[in-house]
Amino acid sequence: MSESDRLTDSLNRPLHDLRVSVTDRCNFRCTYCMPRDVFGKGYKFLRQNQLLSFEEIARLVRLFAQFGVSKLRLTGGEPLLRKDIESLISMLADIAGIDDIAMTTNASLITKDRARTLRDAGLQRLNISLDALDNDIYHQMNDVNIPLKKVLDGIEFANNAGFSSIKVNMVVQKGVNDQDILPMVRYFRGTGVILRFIEFMDVGNHNQWNLDQVLTAREILEVIQAEFPVETKQASYPGEVAKKWEFSDGAGEIGIISSISQPFCGDCSRARLSAIGELFTCLFASSGFDLRNLVRADQTDEEIAQKLMQIWSARSDRYSEVRFSSENIGRPPGTSQKVEMSYIGG
C-alpha cells in the first residue's frame, strides 16, 4: 500500500496498529484494572458464544490489513486464558501484510514449554505486566495469591525462547509502588528485557483514579537518573507511545509512557477490537462499533471493509489532549462512562 492510498482519519492519522482482545477474563485482580470489589465472584463474564471465534478474528484482521494495519497485539483480560490461543496466532501470522504480532500478558501462565509454543506459532513480541518486586506491594496491587516467582520465571522463560522483544510494563502509582522503580531497574538492567514505566491513567470507571497518585514521566526519570545516567533514544516509528532512553553504560534501555503529563494523541494510529467484536477508536472511548453483527449477518468482505473505512475516516478522538480542559476532569467531555481496560486491552 502506498502512502497516498493509506486510510487516514479526520486528523490525518493513519490506521497502523490493531489491538485485539480475545477474552475479558483475567486471573489477576489488579486494583487499577479489575478491582475485586467489582470483578468478584458475582461478576458475569462473557459467554463463549459471545466471543469472536478465531476465524472471525482472522477475517477482520485480513480486512484491517488491507487498510494498512501491519502490527497486531493480542490482549485481554489475560489472553493466555483463551484456549488454543496458539492456533489463532498461527492464523494471524499467515495474513498478508501482518508483519508484527505481540501479546500483552501477566506472564503467570508462561512455562518453558508455553514460551516455545507461542514463539513457534508466530508470536514475535511480549509485553509483560509487573508492577513491583517487593512481594507485599506485588500482592497488594494484583490482589491474588499467585507467587511473584511464577511471574519472574515466566519472564525468564520468555527471554530464553527467542522473542524479538520483551518489555516489562510497570504502572506507577505515587505512594503505592513508586519505591520499587529503582529495584525494577536494577533487576532488569542488562538482561535484554526493556523496562517501561506507565503513568497511572484514568482508564475505565472503577480504578479510583486520582491525579494526586500520578508520578509524572519527568519525576520517574529523575528517580532513575539519580542512580543510572541515561541518554535520549530516538523513536523507532511515528506514533510510538513510549519515550525511550538508553543507559549510558550500554546496559539496555527504558521507556516511559506519559499519557497524563505528555499526551501523544496527535499521532495515534491504534484501533482496538473487543472480545465481542466492538471496534473502539480510542482507549478512553465510551462506546464502540459493532462488527460482530456484520460478520455474523453474512455481510460480504466489501461491505464490512466499507464500514471500517467509514468508521476510521470519521475518527477525531484525542481524549488525552483534551481531558483537562473538561469541567468533568478525568472523563472525556460529554460522556459519563468509559469502556473498561479489561474489555478492550491496553
Secondary structure, DSSP 8 states (H G I E B T S, - for coil): --GGG--B-TTS-B--EEEEE--S--S---TTTS-TTTSSTT-----GGGS--HHHHHHHHHHHHHTT--EEEEESS-GGGSTTHHHHHHHHHTSTT--EEEEEE-STT--HHHHHHHHHHT--EEEEE---SSHHHHHHHH-S---HHHHHHHHHHHHTTT-SEEEEEEEEBTTTTGGGHHHHHHHHTTSS-EEEEEE----SSSS---GGGB--HHHHHHHHHTTS-EEEE--SSTT-SSEEEEETTSS-EEEEE-TTTS--GGG--EEEE-TTSEEESSTT-S--EE-HHHHHTT--HHHHHHHHHHHHHH----HHHHGGGSSSTTS-TT-S----HHHH--
